[in-house]
């Protein structure tokens, strides 16, 4: 039997490389391999969760994590995985609205049970009769969008305000049923609306017929997925991956942590070299985590990428204090509106505010900023590496021109790097 020696202490640099490798970001994708269904499925399966967001300033947020890991790929792959039988991924409330592998869907049943128990949206007019009517019509006429269901039912009163909008009663009922698991999302329309259908027509029969674990086991297995995807993490990081600090999952997550340690799935470890002002926390190393000697991949990361969406973790591992910008008033933004960090090996060396002007065919760098991990005098080299990645992104998005605006302390070196590359 091969014995694996687990370190009691790792350095901050090692922790970064472990995290990058666990997220499949340590090595560049093989240029000779065109990503297809198999590669996309395997990547979502490994990550465990891909957050969905409708913001389309650059590309919809859920499209970017696969680009960052697989390189330029056909964005229709995700739609095929989520909307065509047999489905390999499905939408669920996981880390916010997310794609998850279909075999993870049953593990989120603890949350759906809580939704049924508490009848989440009853307080704003979504009553049982509306939900029953919606479910019956969906079974007969589905799959349908919220707008189509509203027109069939001719609902008159609003279902209440959500995220700054007012849903119809039909849409609110669909969301209640989705939260409770009675309906699922069968796909998305061209306008990015959810298309709903009854669960039996979305989730594969083999998944629906399998025994569903109790709530404690559901949460333990979700924490295990998070631990594998992180490589090394604090308890806070593990809970955040599937939002287990909320509601019914909070107490269960606290119970799951010692069980994972006892089983040997995760192992306590000390990370040496964390920021001096970091809150003292226990870190845990996944038993399958690897510590690559180097990380050589260079790519841009969506604000919703699972490597960086827990901001305290991002600050501890990469010394980056990060805010996306889209939720901040313009006069309070420090780096722009839709800001993407640039992964440059095992560091985040820059961040860029990007916008795709699709009609004009332009990828615009609205602002470009260098990070303090870049030594003085090395900004031009970092800018050249960033310029190559921006060209790759521009090509993937089908845009003809790359433009760098003169804003930010990396803008001038980046402009020079882009001009230099264009002359080659």
Secondary structure, 3 states (H helix, E strand, C coil): CCCCCCCCEEEHHHHHHHHHHHCCCCCCCCCCCCCCHHHHHHHHHHHCCEECCCCCCCCCHHHHHHHHHHCCCCCHHHHHHHHCCCCCEEEEECCCEEEEEHHHHHHHHHHHHHHHHHCCCHHHCCCHHHHHHHHHHHHHHCCEEHHHHHHHHCCCCEEEEECCEEEEHHHHHHHHHHHHCCEEEEEECCCCCEEEEEHHHCCCHHHHCCCCCCHHHHHHHHHHHHHHHHCEEEHHHHHHHCCCCCHHHHHHHHHHHHHHHHHCCEEEEEEECCCCCCCCCCEEEECCCCCCCCCCCEEEECCCCCCCCCHHHHHHHHCCCCCCCCCCCHHHCCCCCCEEEEEECCEEEEEEEEEEECCCCEEEEEEEEECCCCCCCCHHHHHHHHHHHHHHHHHHCCCCEEEECCCCCCHHHHHHHHHHHHHC
